Amino acid sequence: MAHKPVTQASVERSPALSAIEQLGRLIQAGTPVARVTRAAQGIASRWRATADADTAREWITTLHADLVCGAVDAEK
């Protein structure tokens, strides 16, 4: 799998924003809920393993809030 070149814009992107976009693509493709859930759990696990506790908690909280807002919007 080819890697995308790292640009200034990608360096400044929040991990939570990247994650919500990744999960959003899965959801839009009609991926089963269980698979999307596993993807979200994998993202959170990587964050806990690679970032300090406060940073990981902040990213996970942001991701959760975005997912909740998206779910509420989808129900309208």
Backbone as ProteinMPNN parsed JSONL, in Angstrom:
{"seq_chain_A": "MAHKPVTQASVERSPALSAIEQLGRLIQAGTPVARVTRAAQGIASRWRATADADTAREWITTLHADLVCGAVDAEK", "coords_chain_A": {"N_chain_A": [[0.849, -1.175, 0.0], [0.644, 2.14, -0.913], [2.135, 4.984, 0.573], [0.875, 8.15, 1.535], [2.324, 11.301, 0.769], [3.726, 13.286, 3.359], [2.364, 16.292, 4.241], [2.302, 19.778, 5.131], [-0.318, 20.454, 5.756], [-1.405, 17.939, 6.426], [0.068, 17.33, 8.661], [-0.845, 19.174, 10.493], [-3.432, 18.432, 10.912], [-5.94, 17.329, 13.081], [-5.806, 14.355, 14.995], [-8.274, 13.332, 15.777], [-10.029, 14.418, 13.883], [-9.087, 13.208, 11.545], [-9.688, 10.564, 12.199], [-12.51, 10.626, 12.407], [-13.146, 11.161, 9.794], [-12.168, 8.846, 8.562], [-13.813, 6.879, 9.753], [-16.251, 7.857, 8.907], [-16.087, 7.415, 6.136], [-16.206, 4.634, 6.129], [-18.796, 4.245, 7.15], [-20.365, 5.559, 5.21], [-19.905, 3.84, 3.116], [-21.466, 1.762, 3.754], [-20.609, -0.094, 5.594], [-20.821, -2.759, 7.928], [-22.103, -2.238, 11.25], [-20.716, -3.489, 13.361], [-18.146, -3.75, 12.313], [-17.399, -1.075, 11.937], [-17.419, -0.296, 14.576], [-15.303, -1.879, 15.59], [-13.23, -0.699, 14.154], [-13.227, 1.897, 15.258], [-12.567, 1.248, 17.897], [-10.007, 0.246, 17.475], [-8.672, 2.539, 16.605], [-8.822, 4.144, 18.943], [-7.349, 2.489, 20.655], [-4.798, 2.578, 19.46], [-4.225, 5.277, 19.833], [-4.117, 5.398, 22.643], [-1.861, 3.875, 23.028], [0.151, 5.335, 21.827], [0.125, 8.037, 22.525], [0.297, 10.477, 25.192], [-1.597, 10.074, 28.238], [-3.478, 12.175, 28.768], [-3.661, 13.493, 26.289], [-4.539, 11.419, 24.591], [-7.015, 10.918, 25.814], [-8.294, 13.358, 25.295], [-8.445, 13.302, 22.456], [-10.029, 11.01, 22.11], [-12.367, 11.784, 23.428], [-13.156, 13.927, 21.803], [-13.569, 12.559, 19.38], [-15.666, 10.852, 20.164], [-17.696, 12.758, 20.757], [-18.066, 13.857, 18.201], [-19.018, 11.608, 16.82], [-21.415, 11.119, 18.204], [-22.833, 13.485, 17.619], [-23.025, 13.174, 14.853], [-24.608, 10.877, 14.718], [-26.978, 11.798, 15.854], [-27.656, 13.759, 13.976], [-28.07, 12.117, 11.757], [-30.362, 10.785, 12.454], [-32.348, 12.603, 12.123]], "CA_chain_A": [[0.0, 0.0, 0.0], [1.466, 3.346, -1.024], [1.924, 5.985, 1.618], [0.706, 9.51, 1.058], [3.387, 12.178, 1.262], [3.355, 14.113, 4.5], [2.343, 17.71, 3.92], [2.043, 20.622, 6.299], [-1.743, 20.35, 6.093], [-1.685, 16.677, 7.107], [0.715, 17.378, 9.968], [-1.646, 20.023, 11.374], [-4.756, 17.839, 11.097], [-6.154, 16.677, 14.364], [-6.053, 12.912, 14.888], [-9.711, 13.073, 15.906], [-10.634, 14.734, 12.593], [-8.706, 12.128, 10.63], [-10.431, 9.366, 12.591], [-13.927, 10.762, 12.068], [-13.229, 11.029, 8.34], [-11.984, 7.42, 8.266], [-15.035, 6.177, 10.145], [-17.31, 8.342, 8.026], [-15.985, 6.696, 4.86], [-16.724, 3.285, 6.362], [-20.244, 4.345, 7.319], [-20.947, 5.892, 3.906], [-19.782, 2.664, 2.248], [-22.406, 0.741, 4.208], [-19.902, -1.082, 6.399], [-21.609, -3.187, 9.092], [-21.845, -1.518, 12.498], [-19.685, -4.188, 14.143], [-16.84, -3.442, 11.712], [-17.121, 0.324, 12.258], [-17.101, -0.291, 16.015], [-13.936, -2.4, 15.739], [-12.31, 0.321, 13.636], [-13.149, 2.952, 16.271], [-11.811, 0.703, 19.031], [-8.615, 0.176, 17.054], [-8.153, 3.911, 16.614], [-8.641, 4.53, 20.344], [-6.239, 1.687, 21.208], [-3.536, 3.138, 18.942], [-3.991, 6.551, 20.501], [-3.689, 5.131, 24.025], [-0.522, 3.297, 22.99], [1.155, 6.233, 21.251], [0.053, 9.403, 23.06], [0.169, 10.501, 26.652], [-2.976, 9.793, 28.668], [-4.351, 13.339, 28.605], [-3.858, 13.731, 24.862], [-5.394, 10.342, 24.093], [-8.363, 11.157, 26.347], [-8.847, 14.491, 24.553], [-8.795, 12.845, 21.111], [-11.15, 10.069, 22.211], [-13.544, 12.58, 23.789], [-13.553, 14.658, 20.596], [-14.112, 11.575, 18.446], [-16.973, 10.431, 20.689], [-18.644, 13.854, 20.573], [-18.367, 13.946, 16.774], [-19.851, 10.458, 16.464], [-22.749, 11.34, 18.777], [-23.48, 14.528, 16.807], [-23.347, 12.577, 13.554], [-25.731, 9.963, 14.899], [-28.176, 12.622, 16.061], [-27.998, 14.366, 12.684], [-28.544, 11.061, 10.866], [-31.714, 10.387, 12.867], [-33.312, 13.677, 11.793]], "C_chain_A": [[0.889, 1.231, 0.0], [1.116, 4.309, 0.101], [1.767, 7.349, 0.982], [1.868, 10.354, 1.565], [2.87, 13.025, 2.414], [3.456, 15.567, 4.085], [2.088, 18.488, 5.199], [0.589, 20.513, 6.726], [-2.038, 19.058, 6.832], [-1.05, 16.639, 8.487], [-0.156, 18.142, 10.958], [-3.044, 19.455, 11.629], [-4.834, 17.162, 12.46], [-6.367, 15.179, 14.139], [-7.538, 12.578, 14.976], [-10.419, 13.359, 14.582], [-10.31, 13.65, 11.572], [-9.506, 10.865, 10.926], [-11.895, 9.468, 12.192], [-14.111, 10.656, 10.561], [-13.095, 9.559, 7.932], [-13.251, 6.643, 8.585], [-16.212, 6.593, 9.27], [-17.291, 7.647, 6.673], [-16.511, 5.269, 5.001], [-18.248, 3.287, 6.433], [-20.918, 4.622, 5.977], [-20.904, 4.7, 2.947], [-20.727, 1.541, 2.662], [-21.757, -0.379, 5.002], [-20.76, -1.475, 7.595], [-21.153, -2.483, 10.379], [-20.73, -2.177, 13.309], [-18.291, -3.86, 13.618], [-16.443, -2.0, 12.005], [-16.728, 0.444, 13.731], [-15.685, -0.791, 16.245], [-12.906, -1.395, 15.235], [-12.13, 1.446, 14.657], [-12.356, 2.486, 17.493], [-10.327, 0.611, 18.705], [-7.949, 1.538, 17.058], [-7.859, 4.339, 18.046], [-7.482, 3.762, 20.977], [-4.89, 2.222, 20.737], [-3.213, 4.45, 19.629], [-3.496, 6.34, 21.928], [-2.261, 4.604, 24.064], [0.545, 4.3, 22.557], [1.163, 7.646, 21.817], [0.001, 9.337, 24.582], [-1.313, 10.42, 27.01], [-3.916, 10.968, 28.437], [-4.659, 13.616, 27.141], [-4.783, 12.676, 24.269], [-6.832, 10.546, 24.557], [-9.034, 12.298, 25.588], [-9.286, 14.056, 23.152], [-10.005, 11.923, 21.142], [-12.442, 10.803, 22.549], [-14.068, 13.34, 22.575], [-14.186, 13.713, 19.584], [-15.508, 11.135, 18.888], [-18.024, 11.516, 20.449], [-19.037, 13.99, 19.105], [-19.273, 12.802, 16.328], [-21.278, 10.624, 16.985], [-23.501, 12.383, 17.957], [-23.89, 13.972, 15.449], [-24.542, 11.644, 13.645], [-27.034, 10.726, 15.088], [-28.621, 13.251, 14.749], [-28.59, 13.322, 11.731], [-29.969, 10.642, 11.195], [-32.762, 11.411, 12.482], [-33.943, 13.445, 10.453]], "O_chain_A": [[1.792, 1.347, 0.829], [-0.038, 4.427, 0.515], [2.443, 7.67, 0.005], [2.347, 10.139, 2.678], [1.707, 13.427, 2.429], [4.506, 16.022, 3.632], [1.705, 17.919, 6.221], [0.291, 20.483, 7.919], [-2.834, 19.058, 7.771], [-1.571, 15.984, 9.39], [-0.201, 17.795, 12.138], [-3.763, 19.962, 12.49], [-3.891, 16.51, 12.908], [-7.041, 14.786, 13.186], [-8.007, 11.647, 14.321], [-11.321, 12.614, 14.197], [-11.185, 13.228, 10.816], [-9.949, 10.176, 10.007], [-12.467, 8.5, 11.69], [-15.118, 10.122, 10.095], [-13.823, 9.085, 7.06], [-13.709, 5.838, 7.774], [-17.066, 5.772, 8.936], [-18.343, 7.325, 6.12], [-17.18, 4.756, 4.104], [-18.906, 2.43, 5.844], [-21.924, 3.995, 5.644], [-21.761, 4.568, 2.073], [-20.787, 0.498, 2.011], [-22.291, -1.486, 5.076], [-21.37, -0.607, 8.219], [-19.973, -2.181, 10.557], [-19.89, -1.483, 13.882], [-17.355, -3.709, 14.403], [-15.277, -1.727, 12.291], [-15.817, 1.194, 14.083], [-14.938, -0.19, 17.017], [-11.833, -1.255, 15.821], [-11.009, 1.897, 14.894], [-11.566, 3.246, 18.053], [-9.483, 0.87, 19.563], [-6.796, 1.674, 17.467], [-6.772, 4.839, 18.334], [-6.715, 4.332, 21.753], [-3.946, 2.31, 21.522], [-2.059, 4.709, 19.97], [-2.569, 7.016, 22.375], [-1.531, 4.856, 25.023], [1.719, 4.132, 22.885], [2.127, 8.383, 21.606], [-0.293, 8.299, 25.174], [-2.176, 10.672, 26.169], [-5.034, 10.779, 27.959], [-5.796, 13.937, 26.793], [-5.708, 13.006, 23.526], [-7.767, 10.365, 23.776], [-10.221, 12.214, 25.272], [-10.382, 14.404, 22.712], [-10.9, 12.035, 20.304], [-13.499, 10.476, 22.01], [-15.275, 13.394, 22.343], [-15.221, 14.028, 18.997], [-16.424, 11.058, 18.069], [-19.125, 11.218, 19.987], [-20.207, 14.214, 18.795], [-20.197, 13.013, 15.543], [-22.238, 10.304, 16.284], [-24.673, 12.19, 17.633], [-24.978, 14.268, 14.955], [-25.39, 11.622, 12.753], [-28.071, 10.344, 14.545], [-29.812, 13.277, 14.438], [-29.517, 13.627, 10.979], [-30.704, 10.194, 10.316], [-33.955, 11.11, 12.515], [-34.773, 14.242, 10.015]]}, "name": "protein", "num_of_chains": 1, "seq": "MAHKPVTQASVERSPALSAIEQLGRLIQAGTPVARVTRAAQGIASRWRATADADTAREWITTLHADLVCGAVDAEK"}
